[in-house]
Amino acid sequence: MVRIIIAILMMPWVAGFGLQFLFLIKAIYVQPRPLVHFAIGVGVYAFIWYFLLRKRGRGVWDTFEHELAHAIFCVLLFKKVRAFHADS
């Protein structure tokens, strides 16, 4: 019941976010120059990931990070974190 009330109260925020997103897309279309460095960084990361990181096995840190994301979203959605296992 609490989640439904929070969802209803967040509707104006989501609508405002959507409208601002449209203004952002228009501003990027008009002047894309500030995002050139960001696009270069994304390209470099994709290149490094594809050739170096994609084939390596999952370690403890990767599993810990993944499980931590689950735990954070449980807390944000008012759910109980039942267990946290991060081993390789």
PDB file of N, CA, C and O in Angstrom:
ATOM      1  N   MET A   1       0.812  -1.195   0.000  1.00  0.00           N
ATOM      2  CA  MET A   1       0.000   0.000   0.000  1.00  0.00           C
ATOM      3  C   MET A   1       0.861   1.266   0.000  1.00  0.00           C
ATOM      4  O   MET A   1       0.536   2.254  -0.659  1.00  0.00           O
ATOM      5  N   VAL A   2       1.964   1.217   0.753  1.00  0.00           N
ATOM      6  CA  VAL A   2       2.859   2.376   0.827  1.00  0.00           C
ATOM      7  C   VAL A   2       3.475   2.649  -0.542  1.00  0.00           C
ATOM      8  O   VAL A   2       3.622   3.802  -0.947  1.00  0.00           O
ATOM      9  N   ARG A   3       3.838   1.570  -1.259  1.00  0.00           N
ATOM     10  CA  ARG A   3       4.444   1.749  -2.584  1.00  0.00           C
ATOM     11  C   ARG A   3       3.473   2.414  -3.551  1.00  0.00           C
ATOM     12  O   ARG A   3       3.886   3.227  -4.377  1.00  0.00           O
ATOM     13  N   ILE A   4       2.200   2.083  -3.460  1.00  0.00           N
ATOM     14  CA  ILE A   4       1.206   2.680  -4.350  1.00  0.00           C
ATOM     15  C   ILE A   4       1.065   4.171  -4.055  1.00  0.00           C
ATOM     16  O   ILE A   4       0.973   4.979  -4.979  1.00  0.00           O
ATOM     17  N   ILE A   5       1.049   4.535  -2.795  1.00  0.00           N
ATOM     18  CA  ILE A   5       0.945   5.952  -2.418  1.00  0.00           C
ATOM     19  C   ILE A   5       2.171   6.716  -2.908  1.00  0.00           C
ATOM     20  O   ILE A   5       2.042   7.814  -3.450  1.00  0.00           O
ATOM     21  N   ILE A   6       3.353   6.145  -2.722  1.00  0.00           N
ATOM     22  CA  ILE A   6       4.586   6.801  -3.190  1.00  0.00           C
ATOM     23  C   ILE A   6       4.570   6.939  -4.706  1.00  0.00           C
ATOM     24  O   ILE A   6       4.973   7.973  -5.238  1.00  0.00           O
ATOM     25  N   ALA A   7       4.107   5.905  -5.406  1.00  0.00           N
ATOM     26  CA  ALA A   7       4.036   5.967  -6.868  1.00  0.00           C
ATOM     27  C   ALA A   7       3.093   7.079  -7.323  1.00  0.00           C
ATOM     28  O   ALA A   7       3.404   7.802  -8.270  1.00  0.00           O
ATOM     29  N   ILE A   8       1.964   7.219  -6.670  1.00  0.00           N
ATOM     30  CA  ILE A   8       1.017   8.276  -7.035  1.00  0.00           C
ATOM     31  C   ILE A   8       1.609   9.650  -6.745  1.00  0.00           C
ATOM     32  O   ILE A   8       1.447  10.574  -7.542  1.00  0.00           O
ATOM     33  N   LEU A   9       2.291   9.794  -5.617  1.00  0.00           N
ATOM     34  CA  LEU A   9       2.891  11.086  -5.279  1.00  0.00           C
ATOM     35  C   LEU A   9       4.046  11.450  -6.206  1.00  0.00           C
ATOM     36  O   LEU A   9       4.367  12.629  -6.356  1.00  0.00           O
ATOM     37  N   MET A  10       4.670  10.465  -6.826  1.00  0.00           N
ATOM     38  CA  MET A  10       5.805  10.735  -7.713  1.00  0.00           C
ATOM     39  C   MET A  10       5.382  11.033  -9.152  1.00  0.00           C
ATOM     40  O   MET A  10       6.228  11.399  -9.969  1.00  0.00           O
ATOM     41  N   MET A  11       4.115  10.889  -9.478  1.00  0.00           N
ATOM     42  CA  MET A  11       3.646  11.136 -10.847  1.00  0.00           C
ATOM     43  C   MET A  11       4.004  12.533 -11.366  1.00  0.00           C
ATOM     44  O   MET A  11       4.493  12.640 -12.490  1.00  0.00           O
ATOM     45  N   PRO A  12       3.783  13.609 -10.599  1.00  0.00           N
ATOM     46  CA  PRO A  12       4.186  14.933 -11.106  1.00  0.00           C
ATOM     47  C   PRO A  12       5.689  15.034 -11.346  1.00  0.00           C
ATOM     48  O   PRO A  12       6.125  15.687 -12.294  1.00  0.00           O
ATOM     49  N   TRP A  13       6.471  14.398 -10.500  1.00  0.00           N
ATOM     50  CA  TRP A  13       7.919  14.417 -10.676  1.00  0.00           C
ATOM     51  C   TRP A  13       8.304  13.718 -11.971  1.00  0.00           C
ATOM     52  O   TRP A  13       9.156  14.210 -12.711  1.00  0.00           O
ATOM     53  N   VAL A  14       7.688  12.579 -12.251  1.00  0.00           N
ATOM     54  CA  VAL A  14       7.988  11.835 -13.472  1.00  0.00           C
ATOM     55  C   VAL A  14       7.573  12.642 -14.700  1.00  0.00           C
ATOM     56  O   VAL A  14       8.292  12.659 -15.699  1.00  0.00           O
ATOM     57  N   ALA A  15       6.425  13.309 -14.638  1.00  0.00           N
ATOM     58  CA  ALA A  15       5.980  14.141 -15.757  1.00  0.00           C
ATOM     59  C   ALA A  15       6.952  15.291 -15.990  1.00  0.00           C
ATOM     60  O   ALA A  15       7.308  15.584 -17.131  1.00  0.00           O
ATOM     61  N   GLY A  16       7.379  15.939 -14.920  1.00  0.00           N
ATOM     62  CA  GLY A  16       8.358  17.021 -15.051  1.00  0.00           C
ATOM     63  C   GLY A  16       9.682  16.526 -15.600  1.00  0.00           C
ATOM     64  O   GLY A  16      10.314  17.203 -16.411  1.00  0.00           O
ATOM     65  N   PHE A  17      10.103  15.354 -15.164  1.00  0.00           N
ATOM     66  CA  PHE A  17      11.341  14.766 -15.677  1.00  0.00           C
ATOM     67  C   PHE A  17      11.223  14.498 -17.168  1.00  0.00           C
ATOM     68  O   PHE A  17      12.160  14.756 -17.924  1.00  0.00           O
ATOM     69  N   GLY A  18      10.084  13.986 -17.592  1.00  0.00           N
ATOM     70  CA  GLY A  18       9.869  13.725 -19.019  1.00  0.00           C
ATOM     71  C   GLY A  18       9.924  14.992 -19.848  1.00  0.00           C
ATOM     72  O   GLY A  18      10.526  15.008 -20.922  1.00  0.00           O
ATOM     73  N   LEU A  19       9.296  16.064 -19.356  1.00  0.00           N
ATOM     74  CA  LEU A  19       9.325  17.335 -20.087  1.00  0.00           C
ATOM     75  C   LEU A  19      10.742  17.897 -20.163  1.00  0.00           C
ATOM     76  O   LEU A  19      11.159  18.382 -21.214  1.00  0.00           O
ATOM     77  N   GLN A  20      11.477  17.836 -19.067  1.00  0.00           N
ATOM     78  CA  GLN A  20      12.846  18.328 -19.078  1.00  0.00           C
ATOM     79  C   GLN A  20      13.724  17.499 -20.011  1.00  0.00           C
ATOM     80  O   GLN A  20      14.642  18.022 -20.643  1.00  0.00           O
ATOM     81  N   PHE A  21      13.433  16.196 -20.090  1.00  0.00           N
ATOM     82  CA  PHE A  21      14.190  15.338 -21.002  1.00  0.00           C
ATOM     83  C   PHE A  21      14.007  15.782 -22.451  1.00  0.00           C
ATOM     84  O   PHE A  21      14.957  15.759 -23.233  1.00  0.00           O
ATOM     85  N   LEU A  22      12.795  16.183 -22.808  1.00  0.00           N
ATOM     86  CA  LEU A  22      12.555  16.682 -24.166  1.00  0.00           C
ATOM     87  C   LEU A  22      13.354  17.954 -24.434  1.00  0.00           C
ATOM     88  O   LEU A  22      13.929  18.107 -25.512  1.00  0.00           O
ATOM     89  N   PHE A  23      13.397  18.868 -23.463  1.00  0.00           N
ATOM     90  CA  PHE A  23      14.201  20.083 -23.618  1.00  0.00           C
ATOM     91  C   PHE A  23      15.689  19.750 -23.745  1.00  0.00           C
ATOM     92  O   PHE A  23      16.410  20.395 -24.506  1.00  0.00           O
ATOM     93  N   LEU A  24      16.142  18.745 -22.997  1.00  0.00           N
ATOM     94  CA  LEU A  24      17.541  18.328 -23.068  1.00  0.00           C
ATOM     95  C   LEU A  24      17.883  17.783 -24.448  1.00  0.00           C
ATOM     96  O   LEU A  24      18.922  18.127 -25.010  1.00  0.00           O
ATOM     97  N   ILE A  25      17.025  16.941 -24.994  1.00  0.00           N
ATOM     98  CA  ILE A  25      17.255  16.383 -26.326  1.00  0.00           C
ATOM     99  C   ILE A  25      17.330  17.497 -27.359  1.00  0.00           C
ATOM    100  O   ILE A  25      18.179  17.461 -28.249  1.00  0.00           O
ATOM    101  N   LYS A  26      16.444  18.492 -27.248  1.00  0.00           N
ATOM    102  CA  LYS A  26      16.469  19.620 -28.184  1.00  0.00           C
ATOM    103  C   LYS A  26      17.766  20.405 -28.051  1.00  0.00           C
ATOM    104  O   LYS A  26      18.366  20.784 -29.057  1.00  0.00           O
ATOM    105  N   ALA A  27      18.204  20.654 -26.823  1.00  0.00           N
ATOM    106  CA  ALA A  27      19.448  21.409 -26.609  1.00  0.00           C
ATOM    107  C   ALA A  27      20.656  20.646 -27.159  1.00  0.00           C
ATOM    108  O   ALA A  27      21.565  21.255 -27.722  1.00  0.00           O
ATOM    109  N   ILE A  28      20.675  19.333 -27.003  1.00  0.00           N
ATOM    110  CA  ILE A  28      21.787  18.535 -27.541  1.00  0.00           C
ATOM    111  C   ILE A  28      21.766  18.568 -29.063  1.00  0.00           C
ATOM    112  O   ILE A  28      22.818  18.640 -29.698  1.00  0.00           O
ATOM    113  N   TYR A  29      20.586  18.517 -29.643  1.00  0.00           N
ATOM    114  CA  TYR A  29      20.468  18.560 -31.103  1.00  0.00           C
ATOM    115  C   TYR A  29      20.961  19.894 -31.656  1.00  0.00           C
ATOM    116  O   TYR A  29      21.612  19.938 -32.700  1.00  0.00           O
ATOM    117  N   VAL A  30      20.648  20.982 -30.949  1.00  0.00           N
ATOM    118  CA  VAL A  30      21.043  22.312 -31.411  1.00  0.00           C
ATOM    119  C   VAL A  30      22.541  22.525 -31.244  1.00  0.00           C
ATOM    120  O   VAL A  30      23.178  23.102 -32.125  1.00  0.00           O
ATOM    121  N   GLN A  31      23.118  22.071 -30.133  1.00  0.00           N
ATOM    122  CA  GLN A  31      24.540  22.296 -29.868  1.00  0.00           C
ATOM    123  C   GLN A  31      25.169  21.025 -29.283  1.00  0.00           C
ATOM    124  O   GLN A  31      25.262  20.895 -28.063  1.00  0.00           O
ATOM    125  N   PRO A  32      25.601  20.082 -30.138  1.00  0.00           N
ATOM    126  CA  PRO A  32      26.142  18.808 -29.643  1.00  0.00           C
ATOM    127  C   PRO A  32      27.596  18.879 -29.184  1.00  0.00           C
ATOM    128  O   PRO A  32      28.098  17.901 -28.629  1.00  0.00           O
ATOM    129  N   ARG A  33      28.286  19.990 -29.392  1.00  0.00           N
ATOM    130  CA  ARG A  33      29.719  20.081 -29.097  1.00  0.00           C
ATOM    131  C   ARG A  33      30.098  19.718 -27.656  1.00  0.00           C
ATOM    132  O   ARG A  33      31.111  19.042 -27.475  1.00  0.00           O
ATOM    133  N   PRO A  34      29.350  20.122 -26.619  1.00  0.00           N
ATOM    134  CA  PRO A  34      29.770  19.768 -25.253  1.00  0.00           C
ATOM    135  C   PRO A  34      29.804  18.262 -24.977  1.00  0.00           C
ATOM    136  O   PRO A  34      30.449  17.833 -24.020  1.00  0.00           O
ATOM    137  N   LEU A  35      29.131  17.461 -25.788  1.00  0.00           N
ATOM    138  CA  LEU A  35      29.103  16.023 -25.542  1.00  0.00           C
ATOM    139  C   LEU A  35      30.169  15.250 -26.308  1.00  0.00           C
ATOM    140  O   LEU A  35      30.213  14.023 -26.231  1.00  0.00           O
ATOM    141  N   VAL A  36      31.028  15.948 -27.046  1.00  0.00           N
ATOM    142  CA  VAL A  36      32.054  15.264 -27.836  1.00  0.00           C
ATOM    143  C   VAL A  36      32.993  14.482 -26.928  1.00  0.00           C
ATOM    144  O   VAL A  36      33.303  13.328 -27.223  1.00  0.00           O
ATOM    145  N   HIS A  37      33.447  15.069 -25.845  1.00  0.00           N
ATOM    146  CA  HIS A  37      34.364  14.376 -24.939  1.00  0.00           C
ATOM    147  C   HIS A  37      33.691  13.179 -24.269  1.00  0.00           C
ATOM    148  O   HIS A  37      34.317  12.138 -24.068  1.00  0.00           O
ATOM    149  N   PHE A  38      32.432  13.331 -23.932  1.00  0.00           N
ATOM    150  CA  PHE A  38      31.680  12.221 -23.356  1.00  0.00           C
ATOM    151  C   PHE A  38      31.576  11.060 -24.346  1.00  0.00           C
ATOM    152  O   PHE A  38      31.767   9.902 -23.975  1.00  0.00           O
ATOM    153  N   ALA A  39      31.275  11.374 -25.597  1.00  0.00           N
ATOM    154  CA  ALA A  39      31.151  10.337 -26.636  1.00  0.00           C
ATOM    155  C   ALA A  39      32.493   9.644 -26.863  1.00  0.00           C
ATOM    156  O   ALA A  39      32.535   8.430 -27.066  1.00  0.00           O
ATOM    157  N   ILE A  40      33.578  10.395 -26.831  1.00  0.00           N
ATOM    158  CA  ILE A  40      34.912   9.788 -26.976  1.00  0.00           C
ATOM    159  C   ILE A  40      35.183   8.845 -25.809  1.00  0.00           C
ATOM    160  O   ILE A  40      35.693   7.744 -26.015  1.00  0.00           O
ATOM    161  N   GLY A  41      34.851   9.257 -24.597  1.00  0.00           N
ATOM    162  CA  GLY A  41      35.048   8.398 -23.437  1.00  0.00           C
ATOM    163  C   GLY A  41      34.232   7.120 -23.513  1.00  0.00           C
ATOM    164  O   GLY A  41      34.730   6.049 -23.168  1.00  0.00           O
ATOM    165  N   VAL A  42      32.981   7.216 -23.962  1.00  0.00           N
ATOM    166  CA  VAL A  42      32.154   6.022 -24.127  1.00  0.00           C
ATOM    167  C   VAL A  42      32.767   5.092 -25.162  1.00  0.00           C
ATOM    168  O   VAL A  42      32.789   3.877 -24.969  1.00  0.00           O
ATOM    169  N   GLY A  43      33.262   5.649 -26.251  1.00  0.00           N
ATOM    170  CA  GLY A  43      33.896   4.831 -27.297  1.00  0.00           C
ATOM    171  C   GLY A  43      35.149   4.133 -26.809  1.00  0.00           C
ATOM    172  O   GLY A  43      35.363   2.958 -27.108  1.00  0.00           O
ATOM    173  N   VAL A  44      35.980   4.844 -26.060  1.00  0.00           N
ATOM    174  CA  VAL A  44      37.207   4.246 -25.522  1.00  0.00           C
ATOM    175  C   VAL A  44      36.873   3.142 -24.529  1.00  0.00           C
ATOM    176  O   VAL A  44      37.491   2.077 -24.554  1.00  0.00           O
ATOM    177  N   TYR A  45      35.908   3.385 -23.659  1.00  0.00           N
ATOM    178  CA  TYR A  45      35.517   2.348 -22.706  1.00  0.00           C
ATOM    179  C   TYR A  45      34.964   1.123 -23.426  1.00  0.00           C
ATOM    180  O   TYR A  45      35.297  -0.004 -23.059  1.00  0.00           O
ATOM    181  N   ALA A  46      34.123   1.320 -24.446  1.00  0.00           N
ATOM    182  CA  ALA A  46      33.561   0.192 -25.197  1.00  0.00           C
ATOM    183  C   ALA A  46      34.671  -0.607 -25.868  1.00  0.00           C
ATOM    184  O   ALA A  46      34.621  -1.837 -25.886  1.00  0.00           O
ATOM    185  N   PHE A  47      35.664   0.072 -26.415  1.00  0.00           N
ATOM    186  CA  PHE A  47      36.797  -0.590 -27.058  1.00  0.00           C
ATOM    187  C   PHE A  47      37.583  -1.423 -26.043  1.00  0.00           C
ATOM    188  O   PHE A  47      37.894  -2.587 -26.297  1.00  0.00           O
ATOM    189  N   ILE A  48      37.900  -0.825 -24.900  1.00  0.00           N
ATOM    190  CA  ILE A  48      38.658  -1.542 -23.857  1.00  0.00           C
ATOM    191  C   ILE A  48      37.849  -2.719 -23.330  1.00  0.00           C
ATOM    192  O   ILE A  48      38.395  -3.806 -23.141  1.00  0.00           O
ATOM    193  N   TRP A  49      36.557  -2.520 -23.089  1.00  0.00           N
ATOM    194  CA  TRP A  49      35.732  -3.612 -22.580  1.00  0.00           C
ATOM    195  C   TRP A  49      35.670  -4.762 -23.582  1.00  0.00           C
ATOM    196  O   TRP A  49      35.798  -5.925 -23.202  1.00  0.00           O
ATOM    197  N   TYR A  50      35.473  -4.438 -24.869  1.00  0.00           N
ATOM    198  CA  TYR A  50      35.307  -5.486 -25.870  1.00  0.00           C
ATOM    199  C   TYR A  50      36.576  -6.324 -26.026  1.00  0.00           C
ATOM    200  O   TYR A  50      36.502  -7.546 -26.154  1.00  0.00           O
ATOM    201  N   PHE A  51      37.730  -5.674 -26.015  1.00  0.00           N
ATOM    202  CA  PHE A  51      38.967  -6.409 -26.276  1.00  0.00           C
ATOM    203  C   PHE A  51      39.679  -6.915 -25.025  1.00  0.00           C
ATOM    204  O   PHE A  51      40.472  -7.851 -25.126  1.00  0.00           O
ATOM    205  N   LEU A  52      39.433  -6.341 -23.863  1.00  0.00           N
ATOM    206  CA  LEU A  52      40.170  -6.744 -22.661  1.00  0.00           C
ATOM    207  C   LEU A  52      39.291  -7.319 -21.553  1.00  0.00           C
ATOM    208  O   LEU A  52      39.685  -8.296 -20.917  1.00  0.00           O
ATOM    209  N   LEU A  53      38.139  -6.757 -21.308  1.00  0.00           N
ATOM    210  CA  LEU A  53      37.377  -7.102 -20.114  1.00  0.00           C
ATOM    211  C   LEU A  53      36.263  -8.122 -20.334  1.00  0.00           C
ATOM    212  O   LEU A  53      35.822  -8.756 -19.376  1.00  0.00           O
ATOM    213  N   ARG A  54      35.804  -8.294 -21.553  1.00  0.00           N
ATOM    214  CA  ARG A  54      34.628  -9.136 -21.762  1.00  0.00           C
ATOM    215  C   ARG A  54      34.917 -10.607 -21.550  1.00  0.00           C
ATOM    216  O   ARG A  54      34.006 -11.353 -21.193  1.00  0.00           O
ATOM    217  N   LYS A  55      36.141 -11.054 -21.754  1.00  0.00           N
ATOM    218  CA  LYS A  55      36.462 -12.476 -21.669  1.00  0.00           C
ATOM    219  C   LYS A  55      36.909 -12.928 -20.284  1.00  0.00           C
ATOM    220  O   LYS A  55      37.011 -14.128 -20.027  1.00  0.00           O
ATOM    221  N   ARG A  56      37.171 -11.997 -19.408  1.00  0.00           N
ATOM    222  CA  ARG A  56      37.652 -12.403 -18.092  1.00  0.00           C
ATOM    223  C   ARG A  56      36.505 -12.968 -17.263  1.00  0.00           C
ATOM    224  O   ARG A  56      35.345 -12.607 -17.459  1.00  0.00           O
ATOM    225  N   GLY A  57      36.840 -13.846 -16.350  1.00  0.00           N
ATOM    226  CA  GLY A  57      35.826 -14.473 -15.513  1.00  0.00           C
ATOM    227  C   GLY A  57      35.293 -13.531 -14.458  1.00  0.00           C
ATOM    228  O   GLY A  57      35.908 -12.511 -14.147  1.00  0.00           O
ATOM    229  N   ARG A  58      34.164 -13.878 -13.921  1.00  0.00           N
ATOM    230  CA  ARG A  58      33.571 -13.090 -12.848  1.00  0.00           C
ATOM    231  C   ARG A  58      34.310 -13.377 -11.550  1.00  0.00           C
ATOM    232  O   ARG A  58      34.499 -14.534 -11.173  1.00  0.00           O
ATOM    233  N   GLY A  59      34.720 -12.330 -10.882  1.00  0.00           N
ATOM    234  CA  GLY A  59      35.414 -12.478  -9.613  1.00  0.00           C
ATOM    235  C   GLY A  59      34.509 -12.124  -8.457  1.00  0.00           C
ATOM    236  O   GLY A  59      33.320 -11.853  -8.625  1.00  0.00           O
ATOM    237  N   VAL A  60      35.100 -12.133  -7.283  1.00  0.00           N
ATOM    238  CA  VAL A  60      34.338 -11.816  -6.075  1.00  0.00           C
ATOM    239  C   VAL A  60      33.833 -10.373  -6.137  1.00  0.00           C
ATOM    240  O   VAL A  60      32.696 -10.104  -5.750  1.00  0.00           O
ATOM    241  N   TRP A  61      34.657  -9.452  -6.615  1.00  0.00           N
ATOM    242  CA  TRP A  61      34.258  -8.054  -6.655  1.00  0.00           C
ATOM    243  C   TRP A  61      33.057  -7.842  -7.577  1.00  0.00           C
ATOM    244  O   TRP A  61      32.144  -7.091  -7.237  1.00  0.00           O
ATOM    245  N   ASP A  62      33.049  -8.496  -8.740  1.00  0.00           N
ATOM    246  CA  ASP A  62      31.923  -8.356  -9.662  1.00  0.00           C
ATOM    247  C   ASP A  62      30.637  -8.881  -9.033  1.00  0.00           C
ATOM    248  O   ASP A  62      29.580  -8.260  -9.148  1.00  0.00           O
ATOM    249  N   THR A  63      30.736 -10.030  -8.366  1.00  0.00           N
ATOM    250  CA  THR A  63      29.569 -10.612  -7.718  1.00  0.00           C
ATOM    251  C   THR A  63      29.100  -9.727  -6.563  1.00  0.00           C
ATOM    252  O   THR A  63      27.898  -9.528  -6.383  1.00  0.00           O
ATOM    253  N   PHE A  64      30.043  -9.197  -5.783  1.00  0.00           N
ATOM    254  CA  PHE A  64      29.701  -8.313  -4.670  1.00  0.00           C
ATOM    255  C   PHE A  64      28.958  -7.080  -5.182  1.00  0.00           C
ATOM    256  O   PHE A  64      27.932  -6.690  -4.625  1.00  0.00           O
ATOM    257  N   GLU A  65      29.478  -6.475  -6.239  1.00  0.00           N
ATOM    258  CA  GLU A  65      28.866  -5.279  -6.803  1.00  0.00           C
ATOM    259  C   GLU A  65      27.447  -5.583  -7.310  1.00  0.00           C
ATOM    260  O   GLU A  65      26.534  -4.780  -7.117  1.00  0.00           O
ATOM    261  N   HIS A  66      27.268  -6.723  -7.948  1.00  0.00           N
ATOM    262  CA  HIS A  66      25.955  -7.104  -8.466  1.00  0.00           C
ATOM    263  C   HIS A  66      24.953  -7.320  -7.327  1.00  0.00           C
ATOM    264  O   HIS A  66      23.823  -6.836  -7.383  1.00  0.00           O
ATOM    265  N   GLU A  67      25.377  -8.042  -6.309  1.00  0.00           N
ATOM    266  CA  GLU A  67      24.486  -8.312  -5.181  1.00  0.00           C
ATOM    267  C   GLU A  67      24.199  -7.049  -4.381  1.00  0.00           C
ATOM    268  O   GLU A  67      23.101  -6.895  -3.846  1.00  0.00           O
ATOM    269  N   LEU A  68      25.168  -6.145  -4.291  1.00  0.00           N
ATOM    270  CA  LEU A  68      24.959  -4.874  -3.606  1.00  0.00           C
ATOM    271  C   LEU A  68      23.897  -4.045  -4.321  1.00  0.00           C
ATOM    272  O   LEU A  68      23.088  -3.379  -3.675  1.00  0.00           O
ATOM    273  N   ALA A  69      23.897  -4.084  -5.651  1.00  0.00           N
ATOM    274  CA  ALA A  69      22.863  -3.370  -6.414  1.00  0.00           C
ATOM    275  C   ALA A  69      21.476  -3.923  -6.065  1.00  0.00           C
ATOM    276  O   ALA A  69      20.527  -3.157  -5.900  1.00  0.00           O
ATOM    277  N   HIS A  70      21.359  -5.259  -5.952  1.00  0.00           N
ATOM    278  CA  HIS A  70      20.084  -5.847  -5.555  1.00  0.00           C
ATOM    279  C   HIS A  70      19.670  -5.365  -4.159  1.00  0.00           C
ATOM    280  O   HIS A  70      18.509  -5.021  -3.938  1.00  0.00           O
ATOM    281  N   ALA A  71      20.613  -5.341  -3.232  1.00  0.00           N
ATOM    282  CA  ALA A  71      20.306  -4.927  -1.865  1.00  0.00           C
ATOM    283  C   ALA A  71      19.881  -3.463  -1.806  1.00  0.00           C
ATOM    284  O   ALA A  71      18.955  -3.116  -1.073  1.00  0.00           O
ATOM    285  N   ILE A  72      20.546  -2.608  -2.565  1.00  0.00           N
ATOM    286  CA  ILE A  72      20.200  -1.180  -2.577  1.00  0.00           C
ATOM    287  C   ILE A  72      18.781  -0.990  -3.099  1.00  0.00           C
ATOM    288  O   ILE A  72      18.012  -0.213  -2.532  1.00  0.00           O
ATOM    289  N   PHE A  73      18.428  -1.691  -4.174  1.00  0.00           N
ATOM    290  CA  PHE A  73      17.080  -1.543  -4.709  1.00  0.00           C
ATOM    291  C   PHE A  73      16.034  -2.131  -3.775  1.00  0.00           C
ATOM    292  O   PHE A  73      14.910  -1.632  -3.725  1.00  0.00           O
ATOM    293  N   CYS A  74      16.372  -3.172  -3.038  1.00  0.00           N
ATOM    294  CA  CYS A  74      15.437  -3.683  -2.025  1.00  0.00           C
ATOM    295  C   CYS A  74      15.156  -2.615  -0.978  1.00  0.00           C
ATOM    296  O   CYS A  74      14.005  -2.408  -0.595  1.00  0.00           O
ATOM    297  N   VAL A  75      16.184  -1.945  -0.518  1.00  0.00           N
ATOM    298  CA  VAL A  75      16.013  -0.895   0.494  1.00  0.00           C
ATOM    299  C   VAL A  75      15.209   0.267  -0.086  1.00  0.00           C
ATOM    300  O   VAL A  75      14.324   0.800   0.583  1.00  0.00           O
ATOM    301  N   LEU A  76      15.508   0.664  -1.321  1.00  0.00           N
ATOM    302  CA  LEU A  76      14.782   1.778  -1.941  1.00  0.00           C
ATOM    303  C   LEU A  76      13.314   1.467  -2.166  1.00  0.00           C
ATOM    304  O   LEU A  76      12.481   2.374  -2.162  1.00  0.00           O
ATOM    305  N   LEU A  77      12.986   0.198  -2.362  1.00  0.00           N
ATOM    306  CA  LEU A  77      11.597  -0.198  -2.602  1.00  0.00           C
ATOM    307  C   LEU A  77      10.920  -0.757  -1.354  1.00  0.00           C
ATOM    308  O   LEU A  77       9.866  -1.387  -1.432  1.00  0.00           O
ATOM    309  N   PHE A  78      11.547  -0.513  -0.199  1.00  0.00           N
ATOM    310  CA  PHE A  78      10.990  -0.909   1.099  1.00  0.00           C
ATOM    311  C   PHE A  78      10.771  -2.412   1.207  1.00  0.00           C
ATOM    312  O   PHE A  78       9.800  -2.863   1.813  1.00  0.00           O
ATOM    313  N   LYS A  79      11.677  -3.182   0.618  1.00  0.00           N
ATOM    314  CA  LYS A  79      11.633  -4.642   0.736  1.00  0.00           C
ATOM    315  C   LYS A  79      12.722  -5.082   1.703  1.00  0.00           C
ATOM    316  O   LYS A  79      13.710  -4.374   1.900  1.00  0.00           O
ATOM    317  N   LYS A  80      12.541  -6.239   2.299  1.00  0.00           N
ATOM    318  CA  LYS A  80      13.526  -6.764   3.238  1.00  0.00           C
ATOM    319  C   LYS A  80      14.640  -7.473   2.457  1.00  0.00           C
ATOM    320  O   LYS A  80      14.373  -8.274   1.561  1.00  0.00           O
ATOM    321  N   VAL A  81      15.889  -7.164   2.813  1.00  0.00           N
ATOM    322  CA  VAL A  81      17.023  -7.868   2.225  1.00  0.00           C
ATOM    323  C   VAL A  81      17.148  -9.184   2.970  1.00  0.00           C
ATOM    324  O   VAL A  81      17.493  -9.203   4.152  1.00  0.00           O
ATOM    325  N   ARG A  82      16.870 -10.275   2.291  1.00  0.00           N
ATOM    326  CA  ARG A  82      16.824 -11.587   2.949  1.00  0.00           C
ATOM    327  C   ARG A  82      18.211 -12.208   3.099  1.00  0.00           C
ATOM    328  O   ARG A  82      18.482 -12.858   4.108  1.00  0.00           O
ATOM    329  N   ALA A  83      19.086 -12.025   2.126  1.00  0.00           N
ATOM    330  CA  ALA A  83      20.427 -12.603   2.190  1.00  0.00           C
ATOM    331  C   ALA A  83      21.361 -11.794   1.296  1.00  0.00           C
ATOM    332  O   ALA A  83      20.920 -11.088   0.389  1.00  0.00           O
ATOM    333  N   PHE A  84      22.636 -11.909   1.565  1.00  0.00           N
ATOM    334  CA  PHE A  84      23.646 -11.229   0.758  1.00  0.00           C
ATOM    335  C   PHE A  84      24.813 -12.193   0.608  1.00  0.00           C
ATOM    336  O   PHE A  84      25.611 -12.355   1.532  1.00  0.00           O
ATOM    337  N   HIS A  85      24.913 -12.825  -0.539  1.00  0.00           N
ATOM    338  CA  HIS A  85      25.997 -13.789  -0.801  1.00  0.00           C
ATOM    339  C   HIS A  85      26.843 -13.271  -1.936  1.00  0.00           C
ATOM    340  O   HIS A  85      26.338 -13.012  -3.029  1.00  0.00           O
ATOM    341  N   ALA A  86      28.140 -13.117  -1.682  1.00  0.00           N
ATOM    342  CA  ALA A  86      29.058 -12.645  -2.722  1.00  0.00           C
ATOM    343  C   ALA A  86      30.320 -13.498  -2.675  1.00  0.00           C
ATOM    344  O   ALA A  86      31.311 -13.143  -2.037  1.00  0.00           O
ATOM    345  N   ASP A  87      30.254 -14.619  -3.360  1.00  0.00           N
ATOM    346  CA  ASP A  87      31.448 -15.442  -3.498  1.00  0.00           C
ATOM    347  C   ASP A  87      31.652 -15.775  -4.970  1.00  0.00           C
ATOM    348  O   ASP A  87      30.747 -15.591  -5.784  1.00  0.00           O
ATOM    349  N   SER A  88      32.820 -16.257  -5.305  1.00  0.00           N
ATOM    350  CA  SER A  88      33.119 -16.492  -6.721  1.00  0.00           C
ATOM    351  C   SER A  88      32.675 -17.809  -7.218  1.00  0.00           C
ATOM    352  O   SER A  88      32.870 -18.124  -8.392  1.00  0.00           O
TER     353      SER A  88
END
